[in-house]
Amino acid sequence: MCLILFAWNSHPRYRLVVAANRDEFHRRRTRALSRWSDDPVIAGRDVLAGGTWMGVHAGALNRVAMVTNVREGIAQRSGVRSRGALPVDFLLGGQSPEEFARRAAADAGDFDPVNLLVADSGSMWWMTNRPQPTAQRVTDGVHGLSNGALDSDWPKVTDGSERMAQLVSADAGAGSSVEPYLDLLADQHRPAADRLPDTGVSAAFEADLSPIFVNMPGYGTRASTVLRVGYDGHGEITERRYGWRGRRRGTTTIRF
């Protein structure tokens, strides 16, 4: 994932509402959202490393995990473990979000730059290993996470969080459409150059990466996902997939 907008304990029906985009090279093979045959996980799947960027446990209701990378110049994959293993480890394990986030922070050197969000029915935690290992409880409200710190001042985070808060306020709950969230995630508007962060890449590359929906030759938003988890643990997850130049390739919804 490269943008996660989410509302925690801010909706009368849903404990967690997530609208998130996964940005990746189009050549990297991916399996669509599904119930995994080998583990009780509902998620998309990275074919290369076997992990995921966002998923829920198919049986342990309310158990959710998501990751983004942290941008530090041109990425170099030097970690000994795939970042996509972190969500799977949490979903299949028995640790609380706090326990898992603190353990992941202690093992920060095992992974390339990463952000991790983990939640169950009781709490939600954010972990990052850049610029230093940190594990922090997420407060109630609407938040945004991209390839920097939680609630950074990046335009896609600040503007996206504001629009997410409006959508959550207007969401009628069970049976309401996820299309407004998907419309938000499809926004290709580029913020003004003077608002962009400096993450160690060129100004032109920074601008290409700045929209909520990234659309570049060979690289961009591969999937937009909307997740809504009720206070009873039941909910639904919708994934809309995109191919080269932002062409739609299908939409999947799974209820749990």
Number of C-alpha atoms within 10 A of each C-alpha: 25 25 27 30 27 25 23 20 19 17 20 13 17 23 22 27 25 21 26 29 30 21 21 18 14 18 10 11 13 17 12 17 24 17 17 13 8 6 12 16 22 24 27 22 21 16 12 10 14 14 20 27 24 29 27 30 23 21 14 16 18 24 25 27 27 23 30 26 23 21 18 16 11 10 12 9 11 11 13 10 14 17 23 24 16 26 25 25 14 26 26 17 11 11 13 19 26 19 14 21 27 20 14 22 21 14 12 20 14 16 20 20 26 22 26 26 27 28 26 21 19 10 17 24 22 25 28 27 22 19 11 10 17 17 23 15 16 18 13 14 13 23 23 27 29 25 22 26 19 20 15 16 16 21 18 26 26 17 14 25 22 15 16 26 19 12 15 21 12 12 19 13 14 12 7 10 11 17 11 15 23 19 10 18 26 18 14 15 12 17 16 10 12 6 11 18 17 13 15 12 15 12 14 10 11 16 17 16 21 23 20 27 28 27 22 16 11 12 19 24 27 28 27 26 26 23 25 24 25 21 17 12 18 14 20 15 24 22 25 19 21 19 18 18 16 19 11 13 12 12 15 13 14 15 13 14
